[in-house]
């Protein structure tokens, strides 16, 4: 008769609140700032009925967002949260639409993963405890969308805009994660979520262990690009390519991790933030 009892998770609320596009500009809209009303405005009644009691949401009243919320399945743990973002679907042009949507999903997926890693809760196949060692100076991420065209968002979209049949090379100064999906009808959001989970999943499937030094043949290059603690900016893009029967996903990160470099420096959580003139996030994990 009764559904599953849900408890409010302040950590998830904070992650939803902080998982915004930072200084990026999204189109303004008129969605109300009450969470349930916002969902009514954005989703049909049938979708809301299906969600039932499996919805937690956190208010966001800045950066053009209506509500950010987490959807938690009764059968999954809080560490496998599916992050979603609601915002006005009107965007300046088709090219920017993909960049904005990619930014929206990535901004809510990647920072929580990095925070889990930095705080010692990311699953690691090679770790004796089952979890990766915590990081002492993991930088918080911002989306690379500086004014004008010379930014990571536009550069990343340019890599896949024309549906290349050969894998692209990273923009100079960036590291690149790229995935080619043999499905041209998948939504941009679903393609991006799949790519991010695939790349980050290298930690759980292959593992890192106590030695966080990067090695080219380690099988965790995509994870390393996402987890490099000196990276502070990123950008993503998705392109459906009907002519090739596939969808392309690309994400670029502001710092390249080279052979022999530490992917991240282990140690007491946030203990290195002060030396970077940064403060520890709350809940702790990232230097911001």
C-alpha positions as CSV (number, residue, x, y, z in Angstrom):
1,X,0.0,0.0,0.0
2,X,2.8,2.4,0.9
3,X,5.8,3.3,-1.2
4,X,9.4,3.3,-0.2
5,X,10.2,5.6,2.7
6,X,12.7,8.3,1.5
7,X,15.0,10.3,3.7
8,X,16.5,13.6,2.7
9,X,20.2,13.4,1.8
10,X,21.9,16.7,2.4
11,X,25.0,15.6,0.5
12,X,22.9,14.9,-2.6
13,X,21.1,18.2,-2.2
14,X,24.4,20.0,-2.1
15,X,25.7,18.1,-5.1
16,X,22.5,19.0,-7.0
17,X,22.8,22.7,-6.0
18,X,26.5,22.9,-6.8
19,X,26.1,21.0,-10.1
20,X,25.5,24.1,-12.2
21,X,27.2,25.6,-15.2
22,X,29.1,28.1,-13.1
23,X,29.6,31.2,-15.2
24,X,28.0,29.8,-18.3
25,X,24.9,31.5,-19.6
26,X,21.8,29.6,-20.4
27,X,18.7,31.0,-22.1
28,X,16.3,32.7,-19.6
29,X,12.9,31.2,-19.1
30,X,9.7,31.6,-17.1
31,X,9.6,28.3,-15.3
32,X,8.4,28.8,-11.7
33,X,10.9,28.2,-8.9
34,X,8.7,25.8,-7.0
35,X,10.1,22.3,-7.7
36,X,6.8,20.5,-8.3
37,X,5.4,23.4,-10.4
38,X,8.6,23.4,-12.4
39,X,8.3,19.7,-13.1
40,X,4.6,20.2,-14.1
41,X,5.7,22.9,-16.5
42,X,8.4,20.7,-18.0
43,X,7.0,17.2,-18.0
44,X,3.6,15.7,-18.9
45,X,1.4,14.5,-16.0
46,X,2.0,10.8,-17.0
47,X,5.7,11.2,-16.5
48,X,5.2,12.8,-13.0
49,X,2.9,9.9,-12.1
50,X,5.5,7.3,-13.1
51,X,8.1,9.0,-10.9
52,X,6.0,8.5,-7.9
53,X,7.9,8.6,-4.6
54,X,11.3,8.1,-6.2
55,X,12.1,11.8,-6.6
56,X,14.3,14.0,-4.5
57,X,14.9,17.5,-5.6
58,X,16.9,20.5,-4.5
59,X,16.0,24.1,-5.2
60,X,18.2,26.2,-7.4
61,X,17.3,29.8,-7.9
62,X,20.3,31.1,-9.9
63,X,22.0,30.8,-13.3
64,X,18.7,30.5,-15.2
65,X,17.8,27.1,-13.7
66,X,14.4,26.1,-12.5
67,X,15.2,23.0,-10.5
68,X,18.0,20.5,-10.3
69,X,17.0,17.2,-8.8
70,X,18.2,13.6,-8.3
71,X,16.2,10.6,-9.3
72,X,17.0,7.6,-7.1
73,X,15.7,4.1,-8.0
74,X,14.5,2.0,-5.1
75,X,16.9,-0.7,-6.3
76,X,20.1,1.3,-6.6
77,X,22.5,2.8,-4.1
78,X,23.0,6.5,-3.6
79,X,26.4,6.2,-5.2
80,X,24.7,5.3,-8.6
81,X,22.6,8.4,-8.7
82,X,21.2,9.4,-12.1
83,X,21.5,13.2,-12.3
84,X,19.0,15.2,-14.3
85,X,18.6,18.9,-15.0
86,X,15.5,20.9,-16.0
87,X,15.9,24.1,-17.8
88,X,14.0,26.0,-20.5
89,X,14.4,24.1,-23.8
90,X,14.6,27.3,-25.9
91,X,18.2,27.8,-27.0
92,X,19.9,30.3,-29.4
93,X,20.7,27.9,-32.3
94,X,21.0,24.2,-33.1
95,X,24.7,24.1,-32.6
96,X,24.6,25.7,-29.2
97,X,21.7,23.5,-28.2
98,X,23.9,20.5,-28.2
99,X,26.6,22.3,-26.4
100,X,24.2,23.6,-23.7
101,X,22.6,20.2,-23.2
102,X,26.0,18.5,-23.0
103,X,27.1,21.1,-20.5
104,X,23.9,20.6,-18.4
105,X,24.3,16.8,-18.1
106,X,28.1,16.8,-17.7
107,X,28.0,19.5,-15.1
108,X,25.7,17.3,-13.0
109,X,27.5,14.1,-13.6
110,X,31.2,14.7,-13.5
111,X,31.7,16.9,-10.3
112,X,29.9,14.4,-8.1
113,X,32.1,11.6,-9.5
114,X,35.3,13.7,-8.7
115,X,34.0,14.5,-5.3
116,X,33.4,10.8,-4.6
117,X,36.9,10.1,-5.7
118,X,38.5,12.9,-3.7
119,X,36.6,11.9,-0.6
120,X,37.6,8.2,-0.8
121,X,34.2,6.7,-1.9
122,X,34.9,5.8,-5.6
123,X,35.0,2.1,-6.3
124,X,38.4,0.9,-7.4
125,X,39.0,-2.7,-8.5
126,X,42.7,-2.8,-7.5
127,X,42.2,-1.2,-4.0
128,X,42.3,-3.6,-1.0
129,X,39.5,-1.6,0.6
130,X,37.5,-1.6,-2.6
131,X,37.7,2.2,-2.8
132,X,40.2,4.5,-4.3
133,X,42.5,6.5,-2.0
134,X,41.2,10.0,-1.2
135,X,42.8,13.1,-2.9
136,X,44.3,16.0,-1.1
137,X,44.0,18.7,-3.8
138,X,41.3,17.8,-6.3
139,X,40.2,21.0,-8.0
140,X,36.5,21.8,-8.6
141,X,35.4,22.0,-12.2
142,X,33.9,24.8,-14.2
143,X,32.4,24.6,-17.7
144,X,34.7,26.0,-20.4
145,X,32.4,28.6,-22.0
146,X,34.2,31.9,-21.8
147,X,32.5,34.7,-23.9
148,X,33.2,34.6,-27.6
149,X,34.1,31.6,-29.8
150,X,37.5,30.8,-28.4
151,X,36.4,28.5,-25.7
152,X,36.4,24.8,-24.9
153,X,32.7,24.3,-25.6
154,X,33.0,25.6,-29.2
155,X,36.3,23.8,-29.8
156,X,34.9,20.5,-28.6
157,X,31.8,20.8,-30.7
158,X,34.0,21.6,-33.7
159,X,35.7,18.3,-33.4
160,X,32.5,16.3,-34.1
161,X,30.2,18.8,-35.9
162,X,30.8,17.3,-39.3
163,X,30.5,13.7,-38.2
164,X,34.1,12.6,-38.9
165,X,34.6,8.9,-39.7
166,X,38.0,8.9,-38.1
167,X,38.5,9.7,-34.4
168,X,39.4,13.3,-33.7
169,X,42.5,14.5,-32.0
170,X,42.3,16.8,-29.0
171,X,42.6,20.5,-29.3
172,X,46.1,21.6,-28.4
173,X,46.4,22.1,-24.6
174,X,43.4,19.8,-23.9
175,X,43.0,16.1,-23.2
176,X,40.1,14.3,-25.1
177,X,37.7,11.6,-24.3
178,X,35.8,10.3,-27.3
179,X,33.1,7.7,-27.9
180,X,31.4,6.5,-31.0
181,X,28.0,4.9,-30.5
182,X,26.4,2.8,-33.2
183,X,23.0,4.4,-32.7
184,X,22.1,7.7,-34.4
185,X,18.7,8.1,-32.7
186,X,19.9,8.1,-29.1
187,X,19.2,11.4,-27.4
188,X,22.2,13.7,-26.7
189,X,21.6,13.5,-23.0
190,X,21.5,9.7,-22.9
191,X,24.6,9.4,-25.2
192,X,26.5,11.7,-22.9
193,X,25.5,9.9,-19.7
194,X,26.5,6.6,-21.3
195,X,29.9,8.0,-22.3
196,X,30.6,9.5,-18.9
197,X,29.7,6.4,-17.1
198,X,31.8,4.3,-19.5
199,X,34.9,6.5,-19.2
200,X,34.6,6.8,-15.4
201,X,33.8,3.1,-15.1
202,X,37.4,2.2,-16.0
203,X,38.3,2.8,-12.4
204,X,35.9,0.1,-11.2
205,X,36.5,-2.3,-14.1
206,X,40.3,-2.0,-14.5
207,X,41.3,-0.2,-11.3
208,X,44.1,2.1,-10.2
209,X,45.3,0.9,-6.7
210,X,47.7,2.8,-4.5
211,X,49.9,4.0,-7.3
212,X,48.2,6.9,-9.0
213,X,50.9,7.5,-11.5
214,X,49.6,7.7,-15.0
215,X,50.7,5.0,-17.5
216,X,49.6,5.1,-21.2
217,X,48.9,1.4,-21.4
218,X,47.1,1.2,-18.1
219,X,43.6,1.0,-19.7
220,X,42.3,3.9,-17.6
221,X,43.2,6.9,-19.8
222,X,39.6,8.1,-20.1
223,X,39.2,8.0,-16.3
224,X,42.6,9.7,-15.9
225,X,41.5,12.6,-18.1
226,X,38.4,13.1,-16.0
227,X,40.1,12.6,-12.6
228,X,43.3,14.6,-13.1
229,X,43.4,16.8,-10.0
230,X,44.9,19.8,-11.9
231,X,42.0,20.0,-14.4
232,X,39.7,22.8,-13.6
233,X,37.7,23.3,-16.8
234,X,36.0,20.9,-19.2
235,X,33.6,21.0,-22.2
236,X,31.5,18.4,-23.9
237,X,29.5,18.0,-27.2
238,X,27.3,15.4,-28.7
239,X,26.4,14.9,-32.4
240,X,23.8,12.6,-33.9
241,X,25.1,11.4,-37.3
242,X,22.3,9.8,-39.3
243,X,24.5,9.6,-42.4
244,X,27.0,7.4,-40.5
245,X,24.4,5.6,-38.4
246,X,26.1,6.7,-35.2
247,X,26.3,9.3,-32.4
248,X,29.6,10.9,-31.5
249,X,30.4,12.1,-27.9
250,X,33.5,14.2,-27.1
251,X,34.6,15.8,-23.9
252,X,37.8,17.9,-23.4
253,X,39.6,18.7,-20.2
254,X,41.9,21.7,-19.6
255,X,44.9,19.8,-18.4
256,X,46.7,16.9,-20.1
257,X,48.0,14.2,-17.9
258,X,51.3,12.8,-19.3
259,X,53.1,9.6,-18.8
260,X,54.6,9.5,-15.3
261,X,52.4,12.3,-13.9
262,X,50.2,11.6,-10.9
263,X,46.6,11.4,-11.9
264,X,45.8,12.9,-8.6
265,X,47.8,13.3,-5.3
266,X,46.5,11.1,-2.5
267,X,46.3,12.3,1.1
268,X,43.9,13.7,3.7
269,X,40.9,15.1,1.9
270,X,41.4,18.8,1.1
271,X,44.7,19.0,2.9
272,X,46.3,20.6,-0.1
273,X,43.6,23.2,-0.8
274,X,45.2,26.0,1.3
275,X,48.5,25.8,-0.7
276,X,46.4,26.5,-3.9
277,X,44.6,29.4,-2.2
278,X,41.4,27.4,-2.3
279,X,38.9,26.4,0.3
280,X,37.5,22.9,0.8
281,X,34.0,22.3,-0.5
282,X,31.1,21.5,1.9
283,X,30.6,18.5,2.0
284,X,34.4,18.2,1.7
285,X,36.2,16.7,-1.3
286,X,37.1,19.5,-3.8
287,X,39.2,22.6,-3.7
288,X,37.2,25.6,-4.8
